[in-house]
Amino acid sequence: MSERREPDPELLAAATEAHRQAYCPYSHYRVGAAIRTGSGAVITGCNVENASYPLGSCAEAGAIAAMVLAGERSIDEIVVVTDGDSPGTPCGGCRQRLREFAGPGLWVHSVSSDGAVLSTTLDELLPHSFGPEFLEDDPTPS
């Protein structure tokens, strides 16, 4: 693993604000995410639930969608803020979404609303991952 890093203060503040905006009337589990793109932009997302549980969206997925809409295609770092006293890490689907736009060395900082921090790499969260480079028509720029 690369040298341990702490969450970037700007990303932490952005993820904390996104966390406050989460819409979670059913689970009551707020999640906010902030990503720093390859160009240095900070883009955020929050979880959005609805009465049909499977149709909600994760904070990480929302931030990635906003990033793509903004014309960005790479993630350099992410901070995820969740409720509780233990940091919640991205779900399996979001780990794969992150992998699409970042390599295994991506730093993923999970922070609880009580301030506990878990900083790890995507490779530790999604070992032996499958990415676009395994496909014949790799869409990532060389």
N, C-alpha and C positions, 0 to 999 in steps of 0.2 A: 504494500500500500504506500501511496505517496505520503509525504510529511503531513502530519495532522494540521488541519486548518480550523479556524473559528469562522462562524458566519460573518459575512460582510455586513457592517452596520447599516448601510443603505438598503441592502436586500432584506435584512431583518425587519427594519422599520416598514418597508413596503409590504412584506408578508403579514406583519402584525396588523396593518391597516386593512388588508384584504380579509384577514381572519375576522375582523370586526364586522365586515360587510356580508359574511356568509349567510345564506338562506337555508336554515336547517330546522324547520318546525317539527320534524318527525324524530330524527335521531338526536337532536340538540347537541351535535358534535360539529363544531365549527372548524373549518380548515381554510387557511389562506396560503397562497404560494406566490413567490416572486422569483423570476428567473432573470439572470443576466445573459444577454445574447452575445454572440461573437463580436458584434459591433459595439458592445458596451451598454446597449439599451436595457432598461429594467421594465419588465412586463409582468403583470400580476393576474391572478385569478382566485376565485373562491368557490367553495362547493355550493351547489344549487340543487336542492331536493324538490320533489313533488310527490303528490299522493300515490303515484305509481312508482314505488321505490326503485325498480331497476332503471328507470329513465332519468334519474338524477345525474349530475355530472360532478366529477372531482375537481378540486382546485387546480391541480397540476394540469389536467386535461384542458381546463379553461384557459390557463396561462399559455399553454402550448398553442391552442387554437388562435389566441390573440396574437401570439408571436408570428405565426404563419401569415395571418391576415396583414400584419405590419410589414411583411416581406422579408422577415428574418428566417434563417434556416439552421442556426446552431445555438446550442445552449452551453455556456461556460460554467455556470454555477446555479444552484437552486437552494432556496430556503423555504421550508414548509413549516407553518405554525399550526398546531392543533390544540384542542382543549385538553385539560387534565394535567396531572403531575408527571406523566411519562410522555416522551416524544413519540408521536405516531409517524411511522414511515410511509412512503407512497405505497399504494396497493400494487398488486402484480401487474395489472393493466397499465397503470401509470409508469411503472418501472420500464415496461416495454416501450411506451410512448417516449419517455426520456431517452431511451437507448437509440431511438430513431434519429434523434437530433443531437446526440452527444456520444462520445466514446465511453468506454468502461471506466476511465479515470475521472469522470465527472464527480465533483464534490456535491453531495446531497446532505444538507443540514436540516435535521428535524428538531424543532424546538417546541416544547410544551408551553402552554399559557402560563405555567408556573415558573418558567425560565430554565428548565432542564434542557440540555443540548446533547444531541447525538450527531456527530459529524462522521460521515463515512463516504465511501466511493460507491458509484453505481455498480462497479464490479463486485463489491462485497454484498450489495443488495440483490444483484442479478448475475450470479456467477455463470460463466460459460455461455454468455448471452449470444443471441442471434441478431445480427444487424444487417443493414442494407448492403454492406460490403460482401455479404455471402451470396447475393443475388446477381445474376448475369447482367441485369440492367440497373446497376447501382446508381440511384439518383443524386448521390452526394457529389459535390464538386471535387475535382482532383486537386 
